[in-house]
């Protein structure tokens, strides 16, 4: 008999399941470079990730001379076009992530992705990397409609519904992830290795993991 405490485990995508920092940085720099702006390092871009592509670019522009609405729209299109074409060049799962999915699958736990990336981009990325069929559903930042992305509870509740219901935990690396889980009233785990906008302790998650090897034991502990 399976004694695992959760029927569903959801994952954020960027900075949680996948390290997409190199490809996102390349897209930001493509847009900034097209406007003659200075380029940013991966470490500079990482804290900008999590709130969607436009939010990331706004912060990148703010760091390289300021962000005006008209220029933002032009550079945003440049960023999206470049990223869509080069979405999976350097992205890969964080160490231990696939092993954790295997363990959850072995316990018949349903897994899903809830991201603030556009749903079409998330599906394309997971498809190109060969991981799409590992997840029961993928919910993007635009799936639920305007104003209903994380930190709203809506995409988390939709994930639970699509997965058939049951006790759920969510794993993420940003305040958007942890707040969405809290707003949905479910258990949550923060990844210290993700694209942190602030010290991981300030997220006030139910638990923190430093490596995916810790995920299953941590979920058992907080679910007890």
SELO-117918 format. One line per 8 residues: number of its first residue (from 1); for each residue x, y, z of N, C-alpha, C. Coordinates in steps of 0.1 Angstrom, whole numbers, plus 5000, padded with zeros to 4 digits. Layout:
BEGIN
NUM	X Y Z X Y Z X Y Z | ...
***
This chain:
BEGIN
1	5008 4988 5000 5000 5000 5000 5009 5013 5000 | 5005 5022 4992 5013 5035 4991 5010 5044 5002 | 5020 5047 5010 5018 5055 5022 5023 5070 5020 | 5026 5073 5007 5030 5086 5004 5019 5096 5007 | 5022 5108 5013 5011 5116 5018 5004 5125 5007 | 5010 5126 4995 5004 5134 4985 5000 5126 4972 | 4988 5130 4967 4984 5124 4955 4989 5131 4942 | 4992 5144 4944 4996 5153 4933 5008 5161 4938
9	5018 5162 4930 5029 5171 4932 5031 5180 4920 | 5029 5193 4922 5031 5202 4911 5045 5209 4911 | 5050 5213 4900 5063 5219 4899 5062 5232 4891 | 5069 5242 4895 5072 5253 4887 5082 5248 4876 | 5084 5256 4865 5093 5251 4854 5107 5258 4855 | 5107 5271 4853 5120 5278 4852 5126 5280 4866 | 5138 5274 4869 5144 5276 4882 5140 5265 4892 | 5131 5256 4888 5126 5246 4897 5128 5232 4890
17	5121 5229 4880 5124 5217 4873 5135 5218 4863 | 5135 5229 4855 5146 5231 4845 5154 5243 4849 | 5167 5242 4846 5176 5254 4846 5176 5260 4832 | 5168 5270 4830 5166 5277 4817 5174 5290 4817 | 5182 5292 4827 5188 5306 4828 5197 5310 4816 | 5204 5300 4810 5213 5304 4799 5204 5308 4787 | 5194 5301 4784 5185 5304 4772 5177 5317 4775 | 5173 5319 4787 5165 5331 4790 5175 5343 4789
25	5187 5342 4794 5197 5353 4794 5200 5356 4779 | 5202 5346 4771 5205 5348 4757 5193 5356 4750 | 5181 5353 4754 5169 5360 4748 5169 5375 4753 | 5171 5377 4765 5172 5390 4771 5183 5398 4764 | 5194 5392 4763 5206 5399 4757 5204 5402 4742 | 5197 5393 4735 5193 5395 4721 5185 5408 4720 | 5175 5409 4729 5166 5421 4728 5174 5434 4732 | 5182 5433 4743 5189 5445 4747 5200 5449 4737
33	5207 5439 4731 5217 5442 4721 5211 5448 4709 | 5199 5444 4705 5192 5450 4693 5190 5465 4695 | 5190 5470 4708 5187 5484 4711 5201 5491 4715 | 5212 5484 4713 5225 5490 4716 5227 5491 4731 | 5220 5483 4739 5222 5483 4753 5233 5474 4757 | 5238 5476 4769 5248 5466 4775 5241 5453 4778 | 5249 5442 4778 5244 5429 4780 5245 5425 4794 | 5237 5415 4799 5237 5411 4812 5243 5397 4814
41	5248 5394 4826 5253 5380 4828 5241 5371 4833 | 5243 5358 4832 5233 5349 4837 5230 5352 4852 | 5240 5355 4860 5237 5357 4874 5229 5370 4876 | 5230 5380 4867 5222 5392 4868 5208 5389 4864 | 5206 5380 4854 5192 5377 4849 5185 5368 4858 | 5191 5359 4865 5184 5349 4873 5174 5355 4882 | 5177 5365 4890 5167 5371 4899 5155 5377 4892 | 5156 5380 4879 5146 5386 4871 5136 5376 4866
49	5139 5363 4867 5130 5353 4861 5120 5349 4871 | 5108 5345 4866 5098 5340 4875 5084 5347 4873 | 5084 5359 4869 5072 5367 4867 5067 5368 4853 | 5073 5359 4844 5070 5360 4830 5080 5368 4822 | 5080 5366 4809 5090 5372 4800 5090 5387 4800 | 5078 5393 4800 5078 5408 4800 5083 5414 4813 | 5080 5408 4824 5085 5413 4837 5101 5411 4837 | 5106 5400 4832 5120 5398 4831 5127 5409 4823
57	5121 5412 4811 5127 5422 4802 5126 5436 4808 | 5115 5439 4815 5113 5452 4822 5125 5454 4831 | 5128 5444 4839 5139 5445 4848 5153 5446 4841 | 5154 5438 4831 5166 5439 4823 5168 5453 4817 | 5157 5459 4812 5158 5473 4807 5161 5483 4818 | 5155 5481 4829 5157 5490 4840 5172 5490 4845 | 5178 5478 4843 5192 5477 4847 5202 5482 4836 | 5197 5485 4825 5206 5490 4814 5201 5503 4807
65	5196 5512 4815 5193 5525 4810 5178 5530 4811 | 5170 5521 4817 5156 5526 4819 5146 5519 4810 | 5134 5519 4814 5123 5511 4807 5112 5520 4803 | 5111 5524 4790 5100 5531 4784 5090 5522 4777 | 5077 5525 4779 5067 5515 4774 5068 5512 4759 | 5070 5522 4751 5071 5520 4736 5083 5511 4733 | 5094 5514 4739 5106 5506 4736 5104 5491 4741 | 5098 5491 4753 5095 5477 4759 5087 5469 4749
73	5077 5474 4743 5069 5466 4733 5078 5461 4722 | 5086 5469 4716 5095 5465 4705 5105 5454 4710 | 5111 5456 4721 5121 5447 4726 5115 5434 4730 | 5103 5435 4736 5095 5423 4740 5093 5413 4728 | 5089 5419 4717 5087 5411 4705 5100 5404 4701 | 5111 5412 4701 5124 5406 4698 5128 5395 4707 | 5125 5397 4720 5128 5386 4730 5120 5374 4727 | 5107 5375 4725 5099 5363 4723 5102 5356 4710
81	5105 5363 4699 5108 5357 4687 5121 5349 4688 | 5131 5355 4694 5144 5348 4696 5142 5336 4705 | 5135 5338 4716 5134 5327 4726 5127 5315 4720 | 5116 5318 4713 5108 5307 4707 5117 5298 4698 | 5126 5305 4691 5135 5297 4681 5146 5290 4689 | 5150 5295 4700 5162 5290 4707 5158 5285 4721 | 5147 5280 4723 5141 5278 4736 5148 5267 4744 | 5154 5257 4737 5159 5245 4744 5174 5243 4742
89	5181 5253 4738 5195 5251 4734 5204 5247 4746 | 5202 5253 4757 5210 5250 4769 5203 5245 4781 | 5189 5245 4780 5181 5242 4792 5181 5227 4795 | 5182 5224 4808 5182 5210 4812 5177 5209 4826 | 5172 5197 4830 5167 5195 4844 5178 5197 4854 | 5174 5202 4866 5183 5203 4877 5187 5189 4881 | 5199 5188 4887 5204 5175 4891 5194 5168 4901 | 5191 5155 4898 5182 5147 4906 5167 5149 4903
97	5164 5158 4894 5149 5161 4891 5143 5149 4885 | 5149 5143 4875 5143 5132 4868 5142 5120 4877 | 5152 5118 4886 5151 5107 4895 5139 5108 4905 | 5137 5121 4909 5126 5124 4918 5112 5121 4911 | 5112 5125 4898 5099 5122 4890 5097 5106 4889 | 5108 5099 4887 5107 5084 4887 5102 5079 4900 | 5107 5084 4911 5102 5079 4924 5087 5082 4926 | 5083 5094 4922 5069 5098 4924 5060 5089 4914
105	5065 5087 4902 5058 5079 4893 5056 5064 4899 | 5067 5060 4905 5066 5046 4911 5056 5045 4922 | 5053 5056 4928 5043 5056 4939 5029 5061 4934 | 5028 5062 4920 5015 5066 4914 5011 5080 4918 | 5020 5088 4920 5017 5102 4923 5017 5110 4910 | 5007 5118 4908 5005 5125 4895 5013 5138 4897 | 5021 5142 4886 5029 5154 4886 5025 5163 4875 | 5027 5176 4877 5022 5186 4867 5031 5198 4868
113	5030 5206 4858 5038 5219 4857 5028 5230 4858 | 5031 5240 4866 5024 5253 4866 5035 5264 4866 | 5035 5271 4855 5046 5281 4852 5040 5294 4849 | 5047 5305 4850 5043 5318 4845 5048 5321 4831 | 5055 5311 4825 5059 5311 4811 5046 5309 4803 | 5045 5314 4791 5034 5311 4782 5032 5296 4781 | 5020 5292 4781 5017 5277 4780 5024 5271 4767 | 5022 5278 4756 5028 5273 4743 5043 5272 4744
121	5050 5281 4751 5064 5280 4752 5068 5269 4761 | 5061 5267 4772 5064 5256 4782 5062 5243 4775 | 5051 5241 4767 5049 5229 4760 5060 5226 4750 | 5063 5237 4743 5074 5235 4732 5087 5231 4739 | 5091 5238 4750 5103 5235 4757 5103 5220 4762 | 5093 5216 4769 5092 5203 4774 5092 5192 4763 | 5086 5196 4752 5085 5187 4740 5099 5185 4734 | 5106 5196 4732 5119 5195 4726 5129 5188 4735
129	5127 5189 4748 5136 5182 4757 5132 5167 4760 | 5120 5164 4755 5115 5150 4757 5109 5147 4770 | 5104 5157 4777 5098 5155 4790 5083 5157 4791 | 5077 5162 4780 5063 5165 4781 5054 5154 4786 | 5057 5142 4782 5048 5131 4786 5050 5126 4801 | 5060 5133 4807 5062 5129 4821 5051 5136 4830 | 5044 5146 4825 5035 5154 4833 5021 5153 4828 | 5012 5152 4838 4998 5150 4835 4992 5163 4828
137	4997 5174 4832 4992 5187 4825 5002 5198 4827 | 5002 5207 4818 5010 5219 4818 5001 5232 4818 | 5003 5240 4828 4995 5252 4829 5004 5264 4828 | 5002 5273 4819 5011 5285 4817 5005 5297 4823 | 5013 5308 4822 5009 5321 4828 4997 5327 4821 | 4994 5322 4809 4983 5328 4801 4971 5318 4800 | 4973 5306 4806 4963 5296 4805 4949 5300 4811 | 4950 5306 4823 4938 5309 4830 4932 5323 4826
145	4939 5331 4818 4934 5344 4814 4941 5355 4822 | 4939 5368 4818 4946 5379 4825 4944 5380 4840 | 4955 5382 4847 4954 5384 4861 4952 5372 4869 | 4953 5360 4863 4951 5347 4870 4963 5338 4870 | 4975 5344 4867 4987 5336 4868 4992 5336 4883 | 5002 5327 4886 5008 5328 4900 5012 5342 4902 | 5010 5348 4914 5007 5342 4927 4992 5339 4930 | 4984 5341 4920 4970 5337 4922 4968 5322 4924
153	4958 5318 4931 4956 5304 4934 4951 5297 4921 | 4945 5304 4912 4937 5298 4901 4945 5287 4893 | 4957 5289 4889 4964 5278 4882 4967 5266 4890 | 4969 5268 4903 4972 5257 4912 4959 5249 4913 | 4948 5256 4915 4935 5249 4917 4931 5242 4904 | 4934 5248 4893 4931 5241 4880 4940 5229 4878 | 4952 5229 4882 4961 5218 4882 4955 5206 4890 | 4951 5209 4902 4945 5199 4911 4933 5193 4904
161	4924 5201 4898 4912 5196 4891 4916 5187 4880 | 4925 5192 4871 4929 5184 4860 4936 5170 4864 | 4942 5170 4875 4948 5158 4880 4939 5149 4888 | 4926 5153 4889 4917 5144 4896 4914 5146 4910 | 4921 5157 4916 4919 5160 4930 4927 5151 4939 | 4928 5155 4952 4936 5148 4962 4946 5157 4968 | 4952 5153 4979 4961 5161 4986 4973 5165 4977 | 4977 5177 4978 4986 5183 4968 4997 5191 4975
169	5009 5190 4969 5021 5198 4973 5026 5205 4960 | 5032 5217 4962 5038 5224 4951 5052 5228 4954 | 5061 5226 4943 5075 5229 4945 5079 5241 4936 | 5086 5251 4941 5089 5262 4933 5101 5269 4939 | 5105 5280 4932 5117 5288 4936 5115 5302 4938 | 5103 5307 4936 5100 5321 4937 5088 5324 4946 | 5087 5337 4950 5076 5342 4958 5063 5339 4951 | 5063 5340 4938 5051 5337 4930 5046 5322 4933
177	5055 5313 4933 5052 5299 4935 5047 5296 4949 | 5054 5301 4959 5050 5298 4973 5037 5305 4976 | 5035 5318 4972 5023 5325 4974 5011 5318 4967 | 5013 5313 4955 5002 5306 4948 4998 5294 4956 | 5008 5286 4961 5005 5274 4968 4998 5278 4981 | 5002 5288 4988 4996 5292 5001 4982 5297 4998 | 4980 5305 4987 4967 5310 4983 4957 5299 4980 | 4963 5288 4975 4954 5276 4972 4953 5267 4984
185	4960 5270 4995 4959 5262 5007 4965 5248 5007 | 4977 5247 4999 4984 5235 4998 4998 5236 5003 | 5004 5224 5006 5018 5224 5011 5027 5229 5000 | 5039 5234 5004 5048 5240 4995 5062 5238 4999 | 5071 5236 4989 5085 5234 4991 5093 5244 4982 | 5103 5251 4987 5111 5260 4980 5125 5254 4977 | 5130 5257 4965 5143 5252 4960 5153 5262 4962 | 5163 5260 4970 5174 5270 4973 5183 5272 4961
193	5182 5262 4951 5191 5262 4940 5185 5270 4928 | 5173 5275 4930 5165 5281 4919 5170 5295 4916 | 5161 5303 4908 5164 5316 4904 5159 5326 4915 | 5165 5326 4926 5159 5333 4938 5160 5349 4936 | 5148 5355 4939 5147 5369 4939 5151 5375 4953 | 5151 5366 4963 5154 5370 4976 5160 5358 4984 | 5165 5360 4996 5170 5348 5003 5158 5338 5005 | 5161 5325 5003 5151 5315 5003 5143 5314 5016
201	5149 5318 5027 5142 5318 5039 5131 5328 5040 | 5132 5339 5032 5122 5349 5032 5109 5345 5024 | 5110 5334 5017 5098 5329 5010 5088 5323 5020 | 5092 5319 5032 5084 5313 5042 5076 5301 5037 | 5084 5292 5030 5078 5280 5025 5077 5270 5037 | 5069 5259 5035 5068 5249 5045 5081 5242 5047 | 5089 5241 5036 5102 5234 5037 5111 5240 5026 | 5124 5238 5027 5134 5242 5017 5142 5229 5013
209	5145 5227 5001 5154 5217 4997 5166 5223 4989 | 5178 5217 4991 5190 5222 4985 5194 5213 4973 | 5187 5202 4971 5190 5192 4960 5177 5184 4959 | 5175 5179 4947 5163 5170 4945 5163 5157 4952 | 5175 5153 4957 5176 5141 4965 5168 5142 4978 | 5166 5155 4982 5159 5158 4994 5143 5159 4993 | 5139 5159 4980 5124 5162 4978 5115 5151 4984 | 5117 5139 4981 5108 5128 4986 5107 5128 5001
217	5119 5127 5008 5119 5127 5022 5112 5139 5028 | 5115 5151 5022 5109 5163 5027 5094 5163 5025 | 5089 5159 5014 5074 5158 5012 5068 5148 5022 | 5075 5137 5025 5070 5128 5035 5069 5135 5049 | 5079 5143 5052 5080 5149 5065 5069 5160 5066 | 5067 5168 5056 5057 5179 5058 5043 5174 5056 | 5042 5162 5050 5029 5156 5048 5024 5147 5060 | 5033 5145 5069 5030 5136 5080 5020 5143 5090
***
